[in-house]
């Protein structure tokens, strides 16, 4: 018996042995258990939190933040003039969702995103609002207003993202 046969088994190469060991680890990493609800058997994830699937990349998380914030902004535009409470709630909710769903490596990007999303949405609103921007002077005046009056919204959304990221790091949890 050669040394390879002794270590890896009859007819197994090192690569095949590693591949088989990897598939065994994968089978054990997906811990599901069968649960019966009212006579219906359901398979559920037995991991703490019961989360499934892959976590969001930082790009997907920021796009989720943008989508939720813009949905709130659209509600504000339809119901009146300007970005108001609907946009602020959308930005805060989007920050929370993005910080909860992003891969742990992308937390820093999600924490820095809310002020940038706020400024970009405000700029788009001024540029495409009835009456337009009217030049660089009006855009600079509008940007000053965004920073002054929009600071509580930006700070709240960023604070929510920071606290959520801090809790996730402290608990060592992440999606998936």
N, C-alpha and C positions, 0 to 999 in steps of 0.2 A: 504494500500500500504506500503510495506516495504521500508526501506531506500535504499537498493540496487536497487530496481525497479525504485525508484525516480531518483537516480543518474545515473544509467547505462541504463535504459530503460527496458521495459518488456522482460523478458527472456534472458537478456544479463548479462554475467558474467564480472567481471573486466578484465579478460584476453581477452575475445572476444571483449570488447569495445576498449581495447588498440590495438588489432590486426586490427580492422576496422579503427581506427584513423590513424594507421601507413600506411595502404593502401591508405587512402585519401591523406596523406602527400606525398606519392610516386607519386600519380597521378598528384598532383599539382607541384611536383618538376621537372617533365619532361615537359618542356614548349616547345611545338612544334607549328609551325604555318604552314598553307597551303599557298604555293606560286605558282602562275601560271607563267610558262615560256613558251611562245609560245603556249598556249592552253593546256600544259601538267601540271597537278597539281603535285606538289612536296611538301613533308613535310620536313621542315628543323628545326633545333634546334633554338629556339628563345633566348637562353642564350647568353650573351656577348661573342664574340669570336666564337660562333657556334661550340664549341668542343663537341664531344660525346665520350662515352666509358670511361673505367677506365684508370687512369694514370698508368704508368709503375712502377713496384717495382724497388728498387735500383739494384737488381740483374739483372733484364731484361734490365735496362738502361745501366749498365756496360757491359753486353753482347752485346748490340747494339753498344756501343763505341768500343769494341774489334772487332766486325764484320766489322765495317766501316774502322777502322784502318788497319785491316788485308787485306781488299780488296785493299786499297791503297798500302800496302806493297807487295801484289801479283803483282800488276801492275808494281811496281818498279823492282821486281825480274825478271819478264818476259821480261822487256825492257832493263835490264842492270844488273849490280852487285851492291848489297847493297841496304839499305833502304835510299831513298832520298826524293824528293819532294812529290811524290805520297803518301808515308806513312805519311809525315808531314801534308798534306792536309786532309788525311783520319782521322788522329788523331784529328785534329782541328774540322773537320766537325762532327765526332762522339761525341766529347765533347759537341758541341753545341746541337746536337739532344738529347743526353742523358740528358743534363741540362734542355731542354725544355719539355721533355716528362716524366721525373721522378716525382713521388709523392713528394710533398714538404718535407716530412720527410726524403727522401733519397737524398736530395741535397748535403749534406756534403760528402756522399760517392762518388757521381759523381765528386765533386770538387777534391777529393784526388786521383781519379782513373787515370787520364791521365799520370802522371809520372810512375806509376806502370805498366800501359799497355805498355808504351814506353820501359821500361827496360825489361819487359818479352818478348816482340816481338824482341828486339835486341838480347837478350840472345838466343832465339830460332833460330834466323838467324845465329848467330855465331856457335851454336852447329850443325845445319843441313846444313850449307853452304858447298860447296865443299872445302875440305881441313880440315874440322872439327875444333874443339876447340884445340886439341893437348895438353890438360892438363890444370891444374889450373892456371899456370902462364899466358898462352895465354888468358884465360878467364878473369883474373884480368886486364890484359892490355886492353882487349877489353872493359871491364866495365868502365875503366877510360876514354877511348875514347867516350863511349856513354854519360857519364856525361858531358864531356867537349863540344863535338860537338853536342850533342843532347839537350843541355840545352835550346837553343832558341825554339826548337820544343816543349819541355815539358812546358816551361814557357808560350808560346803562347796558347797551348791547355788548360792549367790550368787557364790562364787569361780569356779565352773565357768562361770557365765553371763558374768562379767566378763572372764575370760581368753578365752573364745570370742568375745565381742564385740570385745575388743581386737585379737585376731588378724584378725578380719574387717575391722575398720577399717584396720589396718596394711596388709593385703594389698589392700584396696580391692575385695574380692569380696563378692558377695551372690548369693542364689539368683536364678535366672532370668537 
